[in-house]
Amino acid sequence: MTVTHHPEEERFTLEVEGHTAVLEYRRHGDTLIFTHTGVPKAIGGRGIGSQLARAGLEYARQENCRVRALCWFVAGYLERHPEYRDLRA
């Protein structure tokens, strides 16, 4: 499973079994604001949301951006993964 970044749409997607999971963000200067993570029930429970969160946070690191998590899933991911806490705005 490969996460695809769509910068023109400000989102990351992952396609699984005909379903699309998504991580949406907004860029504001040097800050990425993660607004929504959506994983269809049919493909839930497989770590897909975590893959999307990790891809978004790695992108933020590559771009030297800070992050704000308005999305509860990304906020929780940041709490559970201290290696990304330095990215917080």
Number of C-alpha atoms within 10 A of each C-alpha: 8 11 18 14 18 11 11 6 10 14 20 21 23 19 15 14 7 7 13 13 20 23 26 21 24 15 15 11 8 13 19 25 20 25 17 16 22 17 20 13 9 10 16 12 10 9 11 23 22 14 18 27 24 18 19 23 24 15 14 20 15 9 12 12 20 20 27 17 19 13 17 13 19 25 16 12 18 21 12 11 10 10 9 17 15 11 19 15 13
